[in-house]
């Protein structure tokens, strides 16, 4: 993204031209341990997330993932969209304000998922950008698995407090960046 600072009017013009633009992340393979690790992380103790026999009793060939498992791929796609297409934003200064999720079917072991993320709408209000994206997650057979619509609130051109940016990155991105220089 670089150190380029964009004016609000430049961002508005750029974003208006990008509405409807798609970005695709492909080839996310769902494995048993990914499902088990995610289920532990979100404290979902349903046996079908851990044991094959429990999933079989529900009519599935293998483990099924918790409902929000698709957020892993959705997050990767959103991050790529903002890094590669929607320039001028510092991800540490964005707020995820709303999410709607439609699950078409459970994610299962062996699924190979792709996520198509699209900039659905953009508007500026009171110095703030309101950005809505739509994710469509499909399986290896091109069948829909989940559809998500996400709203973000962001500002461009501002400089974040380095300590706040470090704290947000450490917590939200599960990364351990170097603390800001004093």
C-alpha positions as CSV (number, residue, x, y, z in Angstrom):
1,X,0.0,0.0,0.0
2,X,3.0,2.3,0.6
3,X,2.9,5.7,2.3
4,X,0.5,7.4,-0.2
5,X,-2.1,9.6,1.5
6,X,-5.3,10.0,-0.4
7,X,-7.7,12.9,0.0
8,X,-11.4,12.0,0.8
9,X,-12.5,13.2,-2.6
10,X,-9.9,11.0,-4.4
11,X,-11.0,8.0,-2.3
12,X,-14.7,8.7,-3.1
13,X,-14.0,8.9,-6.8
14,X,-11.8,5.8,-6.8
15,X,-14.3,3.7,-4.7
16,X,-17.2,4.7,-6.9
17,X,-15.4,3.3,-9.9
18,X,-14.7,0.0,-8.0
19,X,-18.2,-0.8,-7.0
20,X,-18.9,-4.2,-8.4
21,X,-15.2,-5.1,-8.6
22,X,-14.5,-8.7,-7.6
23,X,-11.5,-10.4,-6.0
24,X,-11.1,-14.1,-5.6
25,X,-9.2,-16.2,-3.2
26,X,-9.0,-19.9,-4.2
27,X,-8.1,-23.3,-3.0
28,X,-8.7,-23.2,0.7
29,X,-8.6,-26.9,1.7
30,X,-10.6,-28.0,4.8
31,X,-9.0,-30.6,6.9
32,X,-10.0,-32.4,10.1
33,X,-7.5,-30.6,12.3
34,X,-8.5,-27.2,10.9
35,X,-12.1,-28.0,11.9
36,X,-11.1,-29.3,15.3
37,X,-8.8,-26.3,16.0
38,X,-11.5,-23.8,15.0
39,X,-14.1,-25.5,17.1
40,X,-11.9,-25.4,20.1
41,X,-11.0,-21.7,19.4
42,X,-14.7,-20.7,19.3
43,X,-15.6,-23.1,22.2
44,X,-18.1,-25.1,20.1
45,X,-18.3,-28.5,21.7
46,X,-20.7,-30.2,19.3
47,X,-19.4,-33.8,18.7
48,X,-19.7,-33.6,14.9
49,X,-16.8,-31.1,14.9
50,X,-14.5,-33.6,16.6
51,X,-15.7,-37.2,15.9
52,X,-16.5,-38.8,12.6
53,X,-19.1,-41.1,14.1
54,X,-21.1,-38.1,15.4
55,X,-21.0,-36.5,11.9
56,X,-22.1,-39.8,10.3
57,X,-25.1,-39.9,12.6
58,X,-26.1,-36.5,11.2
59,X,-25.7,-37.8,7.6
60,X,-22.3,-36.4,6.7
61,X,-19.3,-38.3,5.4
62,X,-16.8,-36.5,7.7
63,X,-16.5,-33.8,10.3
64,X,-18.5,-30.7,9.8
65,X,-17.3,-27.3,10.8
66,X,-18.9,-24.8,13.1
67,X,-21.2,-22.3,11.3
68,X,-18.7,-19.4,11.5
69,X,-15.8,-21.4,10.1
70,X,-16.3,-19.7,6.7
71,X,-15.1,-16.5,8.4
72,X,-11.5,-17.8,8.0
73,X,-11.7,-17.7,4.2
74,X,-13.8,-14.5,4.2
75,X,-11.3,-12.7,6.3
76,X,-8.4,-13.7,4.0
77,X,-10.4,-12.5,1.0
78,X,-11.4,-9.2,2.6
79,X,-7.8,-8.5,3.6
80,X,-6.6,-9.2,0.1
81,X,-9.3,-6.9,-1.3
82,X,-8.1,-4.0,0.8
83,X,-4.4,-4.6,0.2
84,X,-4.7,-5.2,-3.6
85,X,-7.7,-3.3,-4.8
86,X,-9.1,-0.8,-2.3
87,X,-6.1,1.3,-1.7
88,X,-5.7,4.1,0.9
89,X,-6.9,2.3,4.0
90,X,-5.0,1.3,7.0
91,X,-6.6,-2.0,8.1
92,X,-5.7,-1.3,11.7
93,X,-8.0,1.8,11.5
94,X,-11.1,-0.1,10.1
95,X,-14.0,-1.2,12.2
96,X,-16.1,-4.2,11.3
97,X,-19.6,-3.0,12.1
98,X,-22.1,-5.4,10.7
99,X,-22.2,-9.0,9.3
100,X,-24.9,-11.0,7.7
101,X,-24.2,-14.7,7.1
102,X,-26.3,-17.2,5.1
103,X,-25.0,-20.7,5.3
104,X,-26.2,-22.8,2.4
105,X,-24.7,-26.0,3.7
106,X,-22.2,-27.0,6.4
107,X,-18.5,-27.0,5.6
108,X,-17.1,-30.5,5.6
109,X,-13.7,-32.2,5.7
110,X,-12.4,-32.4,2.2
111,X,-14.1,-29.3,0.9
112,X,-11.9,-27.1,-1.3
113,X,-13.3,-23.6,-1.0
114,X,-13.1,-20.4,-3.1
115,X,-14.2,-17.0,-2.0
116,X,-15.3,-14.3,-4.4
117,X,-15.5,-10.9,-2.6
118,X,-17.1,-7.9,-4.2
119,X,-17.3,-4.3,-3.3
120,X,-21.1,-3.9,-3.1
121,X,-21.4,-0.3,-2.0
122,X,-19.5,2.7,-0.7
123,X,-20.6,6.1,0.7
124,X,-19.0,8.8,2.7
125,X,-20.8,10.4,5.7
126,X,-19.4,12.8,8.2
127,X,-15.8,12.2,7.2
128,X,-16.2,8.4,7.5
129,X,-16.3,5.9,4.7
130,X,-19.0,3.2,4.9
131,X,-17.9,0.1,2.8
132,X,-20.1,-2.9,2.2
133,X,-18.6,-6.1,0.7
134,X,-20.3,-9.3,-0.3
135,X,-18.6,-12.7,-0.1
136,X,-19.7,-15.8,-1.9
137,X,-18.0,-19.0,-0.8
138,X,-18.3,-21.9,-3.2
139,X,-17.0,-25.5,-3.0
140,X,-15.0,-27.6,-5.5
141,X,-18.2,-28.3,-7.5
142,X,-19.1,-24.6,-7.8
143,X,-22.0,-25.0,-5.4
144,X,-22.6,-22.2,-2.9
145,X,-21.6,-22.9,0.7
146,X,-22.1,-19.4,2.3
147,X,-22.9,-15.8,1.4
148,X,-21.8,-13.0,3.7
149,X,-22.4,-9.3,3.6
150,X,-20.0,-7.2,5.7
151,X,-20.0,-3.5,6.6
152,X,-16.9,-1.6,7.5
153,X,-16.4,1.9,8.7
154,X,-13.1,3.5,7.9
155,X,-11.2,6.7,7.4
156,X,-8.5,7.6,5.0
157,X,-5.6,10.0,5.2
158,X,-5.3,10.0,9.0
159,X,-2.3,8.8,10.9
160,X,-3.1,6.4,13.7
161,X,-1.4,6.6,17.1
162,X,1.4,4.1,16.6
163,X,0.8,2.4,20.0
164,X,-2.9,2.0,19.2
165,X,-2.1,0.6,15.7
166,X,0.3,-1.9,17.3
167,X,-2.2,-3.0,19.9
168,X,-5.0,-3.5,17.3
169,X,-2.7,-5.4,15.0
170,X,-1.5,-7.6,17.8
171,X,-5.0,-8.5,19.0
172,X,-7.1,-8.5,15.8
173,X,-4.6,-9.8,13.3
174,X,-3.1,-12.4,15.6
175,X,0.3,-11.1,14.7
176,X,3.1,-9.9,17.0
177,X,4.4,-6.8,15.3
178,X,7.3,-4.9,16.8
179,X,6.1,-2.3,19.3
180,X,6.3,1.3,18.1
181,X,9.6,3.2,18.7
182,X,9.5,5.5,21.7
